[in-house]
Amino acid sequence: MKGKFIVLEGIDGCGKTTQINELYKWLPKSGLINKNATLIKTREPGGSILGREIRDMILNNNKSNSPSILTELLLYSADRAEHISKVILPALQNGNWIISDRFSGSTLAYQGYGREISIDIIKKLENIVCQNIKPDLTIFLEISPEESILRRKNKVADRIESEGLEFLKKVNHGFKLIALENNWEIIKASEDLTSIAQQIQKSLINKFSLNK
Ligand code: T5A
């Protein structure tokens, strides 16, 4: 692939959106991106047109039509399949850079470690859905589950965020294991915004400045 694919992962409220916005401002000035390349900011779920409808289906808090855990897994997978086909793959083939708020690591952490669906099944599904697309760099923003809840105390929680502390602990544990297993960049995200942004920039410089 000619383009680059960067993913930020972590539990709810770890600061992905905040840091992706910083990265989106910094990257074009960084000298890392070819002048002809476009920088695309995206997210999962909801990074494609159909994906935005899937996002509403997954995250809405209406208890009467909550999906079963298997349906939930398949909806996240459908969202990702659409995101890859319509957004990620075309962008990478055209030499563009993509920064995504979440990718397949979130499914392993939330549906695998959180919901306790077989990791083996999730990895098999990931192989079908991802069509060999792998992020060039994944950054894990690590905060504690307690801090996650504190940071979101004034926000209306979506269906997954409403699962509470014990669920979040399992997801966080999963993220730590996945991050180590896959050599993700791990950044302590309880520090101040500027220091986290600088560490993310450093990771990108280390990863991409020799491979332009
Ligand atoms: N999901 C997703 C799955 O279960 N399986 C999957 O396969 C996928 C892809 C998605 C939900 O779906 C689940 C995970 C999620 O529960 P989402 O919209 O991506 O939903 O939800 P979140 O990731 O929870 O998004 P948030 O917006 O809540 O969190 P962010 O983006 O990580 O954090 P951000 O930047 O919005 O910051 C949260 C708050 O903290 C403050 C910010 O100002 C903000 O108020 N903050 C800091 N405060 C102190 N110090 C810092 N360093 C701070 N950085 C940010």
Boltz pocket constraint, residues with backbone or C-beta under 6 A from the ligand:
constraints:
  - pocket:
      binder: B
      contacts: [[A, 10], [A, 11], [A, 12], [A, 13], [A, 14], [A, 15], [A, 16], [A, 17], [A, 18], [A, 19], [A, 44], [A, 45], [A, 76], [A, 101], [A, 102], [A, 103], [A, 104], [A, 106], [A, 107], [A, 108], [A, 110], [A, 111], [A, 151], [A, 152], [A, 160], [A, 161], [A, 189], [A, 190], [A, 191], [A, 192], [A, 193], [A, 196]]
      max_distance: 6.0
